[in-house]
Amino acid sequence: MDNNEIKSLIVSILEEMTETKTIAEPKEQAVEPIHSKAESQIEYGVIDDITEVDIRKQFLIPNPVDRDGYLKMKAKTPARLGLWRSGPRYKTQSMLRFRADHAAAQDAVFSYVSDDLIKEMNFIEAATKCQDKDEYVTRPDLGRQFDEENTKKIKENVKPNQKVQVIVGDGLSSAAIEANIKEILPSIKQGLKMFNLDFDSESVVFIKHARVPAMDKIAELTGAEVVCYLIGERPGLVTAESMSAYIAYKPTVGMPEARRTVISNIHKGGTPAVEAGAYIAELIHKMLEHKKSGIDLKEVE
């Protein structure tokens, strides 16, 4: 094959390639006109909060044998019953709800009660020796103690030798305090008035990084006869807004836990704050009357 034949072959190959490219090249598509802002429909918003679904009423089992019986059982417990599955796993909706509730529980432990709420309620602010939430979780002993500065603040600002001293602490759930404190304090106050008792609203102490035995130290510092300590409970997957009330007659540092009377599960899905406040006031009256609390008070009831 001479040079002319080689050139001719190359030219023919290039022509074939050019024709193939032209055929494969897509046609130019028409450009749709741009709509004006008035014609555009843009939707802003958020998806529904999955945690707002009432688990006691949620029923995901297809074709149940006894749907009404199952719903009656679910109405009596917040346990996750009747979730059904996809193969060996929970359904997506159930898994998302589980993760959302778990996240809410973590947030309740590691977040703080709003400064605005503390100021609005006119609390006397104090803090234990814990420096942050990590230390609070890992060093419970520091959550029971006060340094010199906070000890002095409590002594100088709290009215001494009261019959009833109320304390509020973030505990393991700041969400519990924010959800219940505005309702329960007026309820306790109103309930105490029925027994000709009261507590000084200007002497309510708020404790940051608080553990339950911190109430014992405050009792010794103030000389209060009965101490009522409202504190956030350890959150679970049912709710992160549960609060407890620990009440004791003349508590002292190092005393047995049996000397405390406890009302737990104070939240909208358990014992409502208003109802709990009335019951707390009645217990305080009994403690002052019998000069006992905890197991000792049970023996005289």
C-alpha positions as CSV (number, residue, x, y, z in Angstrom):
1,M,0.0,0.0,0.0
2,D,1.5,3.3,-1.1
3,N,1.2,6.7,0.5
4,N,-1.7,7.8,-1.7
5,E,-3.7,4.7,-0.7
6,I,-2.9,5.3,3.0
7,K,-4.0,8.9,2.8
8,S,-7.2,7.9,1.0
9,L,-8.0,5.3,3.8
10,I,-7.4,7.9,6.5
11,V,-9.7,10.4,4.8
12,S,-12.5,7.8,4.5
13,I,-12.2,6.8,8.1
14,L,-12.4,10.4,9.3
15,E,-15.4,11.1,7.1
16,E,-17.2,8.0,8.7
17,M,-16.4,9.3,12.2
18,T,-17.7,12.7,11.4
19,E,-21.0,11.3,10.1
20,T,-21.4,9.1,13.1
21,K,-20.9,12.0,15.5
22,T,-23.4,14.1,13.7
23,I,-26.1,11.4,13.9
24,A,-25.4,10.7,17.6
25,E,-25.5,14.4,18.5
26,P,-28.8,15.1,20.3
27,K,-31.1,17.7,19.0
28,E,-31.2,21.0,20.8
29,Q,-34.1,21.0,23.3
30,A,-36.4,23.9,23.7
31,V,-35.8,26.0,26.8
32,E,-38.9,26.4,28.9
33,P,-39.8,30.0,29.6
34,I,-38.9,31.3,33.1
35,H,-42.0,31.9,35.2
36,S,-42.3,35.2,36.9
37,K,-42.2,35.4,40.8
38,A,-46.0,35.8,40.8
39,E,-46.5,32.5,38.9
40,S,-44.0,30.5,41.0
41,Q,-45.3,28.4,43.8
42,I,-42.8,28.0,46.6
43,E,-43.8,26.2,49.8
44,Y,-42.1,27.0,53.0
45,G,-42.6,25.0,56.2
46,V,-41.5,22.1,58.4
47,I,-42.5,18.5,58.6
48,D,-44.7,17.3,61.4
49,D,-42.9,16.7,64.7
50,I,-42.8,12.9,65.1
51,T,-42.5,13.2,68.9
52,E,-46.0,14.8,69.0
53,V,-47.6,11.4,68.1
54,D,-49.3,9.9,71.2
55,I,-47.7,6.4,71.4
56,R,-50.7,5.2,73.5
57,K,-53.0,5.8,70.6
58,Q,-50.6,4.8,67.8
59,F,-51.4,1.3,66.4
60,L,-49.3,-0.1,63.5
61,I,-50.3,-3.8,63.5
62,P,-52.1,-4.8,60.3
63,N,-55.2,-7.0,60.6
64,P,-55.1,-7.5,64.4
65,V,-57.2,-10.2,65.9
66,D,-58.4,-7.9,68.8
67,R,-57.7,-4.3,67.9
68,D,-59.9,-2.9,70.7
69,G,-58.3,-5.1,73.3
70,Y,-54.8,-4.1,72.2
71,L,-55.7,-0.4,72.3
72,K,-57.1,-0.7,75.8
73,M,-53.9,-2.3,76.9
74,K,-51.8,0.5,75.2
75,A,-53.9,3.2,76.9
76,K,-52.6,2.0,80.3
77,T,-48.9,2.2,79.5
78,P,-46.5,4.4,77.5
79,A,-44.6,1.3,76.6
80,R,-44.0,0.8,72.8
81,L,-46.6,-1.9,72.1
82,G,-48.0,-2.7,68.7
83,L,-45.2,-1.3,66.6
84,W,-45.0,-4.1,64.0
85,R,-42.0,-4.7,61.8
86,S,-40.5,-4.9,58.3
87,G,-38.8,-8.2,58.1
88,P,-36.8,-8.6,61.4
89,R,-36.6,-4.9,61.9
90,Y,-38.8,-2.2,63.3
91,K,-40.6,0.0,60.7
92,T,-39.0,3.3,59.8
93,Q,-41.6,5.4,61.7
94,S,-40.9,3.5,64.9
95,M,-37.1,3.7,64.5
96,L,-37.3,7.5,63.9
97,R,-39.5,8.0,66.9
98,F,-37.0,6.0,69.1
99,R,-34.1,8.1,67.9
100,A,-36.0,11.3,68.4
101,D,-36.9,10.4,72.0
102,H,-33.4,9.3,72.7
103,A,-32.1,12.7,71.4
104,A,-34.6,14.6,73.5
105,A,-33.4,12.7,76.6
106,Q,-29.7,13.6,75.8
107,D,-30.7,17.2,75.3
108,A,-32.5,17.3,78.6
109,V,-29.4,16.2,80.5
110,F,-26.8,18.3,78.7
111,S,-28.8,21.6,78.2
112,Y,-29.3,24.3,80.8
113,V,-32.4,25.9,82.3
114,S,-33.0,29.3,80.6
115,D,-31.5,32.3,82.3
116,D,-34.7,34.2,81.4
117,L,-36.8,31.7,83.3
118,I,-34.5,32.0,86.4
119,K,-34.8,35.8,86.3
120,E,-38.5,35.7,85.7
121,M,-39.1,33.4,88.7
122,N,-36.7,35.6,90.8
123,F,-34.7,32.7,92.0
124,I,-31.5,33.0,94.1
125,E,-28.9,31.5,91.8
126,A,-26.3,29.1,93.2
127,A,-24.1,26.4,91.8
128,T,-22.4,23.3,93.0
129,K,-18.7,22.6,92.6
130,C,-19.2,21.0,89.2
131,Q,-17.8,23.2,86.4
132,D,-19.8,21.8,83.5
133,K,-22.2,19.1,82.5
134,D,-19.5,16.5,81.8
135,E,-18.1,16.9,85.3
136,Y,-21.6,16.9,86.7
137,V,-22.4,13.5,85.1
138,T,-19.1,11.9,86.0
139,R,-18.6,13.4,89.5
140,P,-21.9,13.1,91.5
141,D,-20.0,14.0,94.7
142,L,-19.2,17.5,93.4
143,G,-22.9,18.0,92.7
144,R,-23.6,17.8,96.4
145,Q,-21.1,20.4,97.5
146,F,-20.8,24.2,97.4
147,D,-17.7,26.3,97.3
148,E,-17.1,29.3,99.7
149,E,-18.6,31.8,97.2
150,N,-21.9,30.0,96.8
151,T,-22.1,29.1,100.4
152,K,-21.8,32.8,101.3
153,K,-24.4,33.7,98.7
154,I,-27.0,31.3,100.1
155,K,-26.4,32.5,103.7
156,E,-26.7,36.1,102.8
157,N,-29.8,35.9,100.5
158,V,-32.0,33.2,102.0
159,K,-34.2,34.0,104.9
160,P,-33.0,31.9,107.9
161,N,-34.9,29.4,110.0
162,Q,-38.0,29.2,107.8
163,K,-40.6,26.5,108.4
164,V,-40.6,25.7,104.7
165,Q,-37.6,26.2,102.3
166,V,-38.2,25.5,98.6
167,I,-35.2,24.6,96.3
168,V,-35.2,24.1,92.6
169,G,-32.4,22.2,90.8
170,D,-31.8,21.3,87.1
171,G,-30.7,17.8,88.1
172,L,-30.7,15.4,85.1
173,S,-33.3,17.2,83.1
174,S,-33.5,21.0,82.5
175,A,-36.5,20.4,80.3
176,A,-38.4,19.1,83.4
177,I,-37.9,22.4,85.3
178,E,-38.9,24.5,82.3
179,A,-42.0,22.4,81.7
180,N,-43.4,22.3,85.3
181,I,-41.9,24.9,87.6
182,K,-44.3,27.8,86.7
183,E,-47.4,25.6,87.6
184,I,-46.1,23.7,90.6
185,L,-44.8,26.6,92.8
186,P,-48.2,28.5,92.9
187,S,-49.9,25.2,93.6
188,I,-47.7,24.4,96.5
189,K,-48.1,28.0,97.8
190,Q,-51.9,27.8,97.5
191,G,-52.0,24.4,99.2
192,L,-49.9,25.5,102.1
193,K,-52.3,28.4,102.8
194,M,-55.0,25.9,103.6
195,F,-52.8,24.9,106.6
196,N,-51.9,28.4,107.5
197,L,-48.4,27.8,106.1
198,D,-46.3,29.5,103.4
199,F,-42.8,29.7,101.9
200,D,-40.9,32.9,101.1
201,S,-41.0,33.3,97.3
202,E,-37.9,35.6,97.5
203,S,-35.9,32.8,99.2
204,V,-36.3,30.1,96.6
205,V,-32.9,28.8,95.6
206,F,-32.1,27.6,92.1
207,I,-29.1,25.2,92.0
208,K,-27.1,24.6,88.9
209,H,-25.5,21.2,88.4
210,A,-27.5,19.9,91.3
211,R,-27.7,16.5,92.9
212,V,-30.4,15.5,95.5
213,P,-28.1,15.6,98.6
214,A,-27.4,19.3,97.9
215,M,-30.6,20.0,99.8
216,D,-29.0,18.7,103.0
217,K,-26.3,21.3,102.9
218,I,-28.7,24.1,102.2
219,A,-30.9,22.9,105.1
220,E,-27.9,23.2,107.4
221,L,-26.9,26.6,106.1
222,T,-30.4,28.1,106.4
223,G,-31.8,26.2,109.5
224,A,-35.0,25.4,107.6
225,E,-37.4,23.0,109.3
226,V,-38.7,21.3,106.1
227,V,-36.9,21.4,102.8
228,C,-38.8,20.8,99.5
229,Y,-36.5,20.2,96.6
230,L,-37.9,20.2,93.0
231,I,-35.4,18.6,90.7
232,G,-35.3,17.2,87.1
233,E,-35.5,13.4,86.9
234,R,-33.2,11.2,84.7
235,P,-35.0,11.3,81.4
236,G,-36.2,8.2,79.6
237,L,-37.7,7.4,76.2
238,V,-41.2,8.1,77.5
239,T,-40.6,11.7,78.4
240,A,-37.7,14.1,79.1
241,E,-40.0,16.5,81.2
242,S,-40.4,14.4,84.4
243,M,-39.7,16.2,87.7
244,S,-39.4,14.9,91.3
245,A,-40.0,16.5,94.6
246,Y,-37.7,15.4,97.5
247,I,-39.0,16.5,100.9
248,A,-37.4,16.0,104.3
249,Y,-37.8,17.2,107.8
250,K,-34.6,18.9,109.1
251,P,-32.3,17.1,106.6
252,T,-28.6,16.8,107.5
253,V,-25.5,16.1,105.4
254,G,-24.9,12.3,105.3
255,M,-28.3,11.3,106.5
256,P,-29.9,8.0,105.3
257,E,-32.0,8.3,102.1
258,A,-34.9,6.7,104.0
259,R,-35.5,10.1,105.7
260,R,-36.6,11.6,102.4
261,T,-40.1,11.5,101.0
262,V,-40.3,11.4,97.2
263,I,-43.0,12.3,94.7
264,S,-41.8,11.3,91.2
265,N,-43.2,11.4,87.7
266,I,-44.4,15.0,87.8
267,H,-45.3,15.8,84.2
268,K,-48.2,16.2,81.9
269,G,-48.3,12.4,81.1
270,G,-47.9,11.4,84.8
271,T,-49.0,13.4,87.8
272,P,-49.8,16.9,86.6
273,A,-47.8,19.7,88.3
274,V,-50.9,21.4,89.8
275,E,-52.1,18.1,91.4
276,A,-48.6,17.3,92.6
277,G,-48.3,20.7,94.2
278,A,-51.4,20.2,96.3
279,Y,-50.2,16.8,97.5
280,I,-46.7,18.2,98.3
281,A,-48.3,20.9,100.5
282,E,-50.3,18.2,102.4
283,L,-47.1,16.2,103.0
284,I,-45.2,19.3,104.3
285,H,-48.1,19.9,106.7
286,K,-47.8,16.3,108.0
287,M,-44.1,16.6,108.4
288,L,-44.3,19.7,110.5
289,E,-47.1,18.2,112.5
290,H,-45.3,14.9,113.3
291,K,-41.7,16.3,112.9
292,K,-40.8,13.3,110.7
293,S,-40.3,12.5,107.0
294,G,-39.6,9.5,104.9
295,I,-40.1,6.0,106.4
296,D,-40.6,7.5,109.8
297,L,-43.6,9.5,108.5
298,K,-45.1,6.4,106.9
299,E,-45.2,4.8,110.3
300,V,-47.5,7.5,111.8
301,E,-49.9,7.8,108.9
